[in-house]
């Protein structure tokens, strides 16, 4: 694939198979100089550029409450739908520098974590 045939950026999907290969995916993206957005923070910790997603730990805690209510007899259909309310942005500046990108200060200020 030539640079001309390739997109300007990529998005790594949230997939159980891909979750175990974040370091390999990040290394490949760096090798071909392709900025990518990851579905979870561990992709950025493994060398990816950025993630912006729900905080799945908060979601799991909410699920525990639902399980408790179901086990105590509440029909699942009677439970309200819960939408995520906590999101987090993680940016890897080392990766950004390696890709020749400058992250604007306004984006850095909104990040929950910046990996130097």
N, C-alpha and C positions, 0 to 999 in steps of 0.2 A: 504494500500500500504506500503510495507516495503521499507527501505532505498535502498535495493539492486534492487528493481523493479523500482525505481524512477530515473528520469534523474538528471544530476548534476546541471542543471540550466533551467530556463524557460523564455519564452518571452510572455508578455501580448500583445494581439493583439489590434490594433486600431479599436474599434467597438463602435458604439453609445451606446449600452446597457452597455458595460463594463466601458465606460467613467465615468458614474455616480457612479461607485462602486470601484474606485481606492483605497480608504482607506480600504475597506473590503478585497480586493485582496491582498494589501500589508500586512495587518495583518495576513491573512492566510499564505502567503508565509513565513513570519517571524515565524509563529507558527510551520511550518513544516521544517524550516531552509533551504529554497530553494531560492537561489539568482535568481532575475528576472530582465529582462530589460523591460522597459515600453515605450509605443509609444510617450508619451508626458511628459513634465516636471511635470505636476500636479500629476502624479503617484509617482514620486520621492518625491515631496513635501508631499505627503500623507504617506510616509514611505517606498517607493520602493527603490531599490538599484541604478539603473542607467537608464538614457535615452539618446539616441543619435538620433536626428531627425531634420527635417527641422524646421525652426522658422515659425510657421503658421501665426503669426501676419504679417510678411513680405509678405507671400503669399496672405493674405486677402487684404492688401494694393494694391498689383498688380492686384487682381481681380476687385477691385473698378475701376481701370483705364480701364480695359477691358469693364466693364459694361458701363462706360461713353462713350467709343468709339462705342459700339453697339447701345446705345440709340441715338447717334448722326448719326447713319446710316451705320456704317461700318459693312459689313457682317461678322458674326463670323468666317466663313471659311477663311477670308482674314487676320485674326489675327495670328501672329506667336505663336508657342507653347513656353511656358516659362518653364524652368526647375528651380528647387530650387537652390539657390546659397548660402543661409545662413543656416548653421546647428548649433545646439547647443548640448553640452553634459552637463548633470547635474548628479552629483554623491552625494549620501547621505552617508556620512562617519559614521554617527551613526548606520545606518542599516548595513553597512559593518562590523563594530565592533561587532554588535549583531550576525552576521553570522559567525564571526571568520575569516573574510577576511581582507587581507592587500592590499590596492590599491597602485600599484607602483607609485612612484613620477612622472614618465614620463606621466602617465595617468592623475594624478591630475593636472599637469602643463598644460595639454591640455583642461581641463574642463573649460567650461564657467562659471559654478557655482558649488561650493562645499558646501553642507549643512552639518554643523557641528552638 
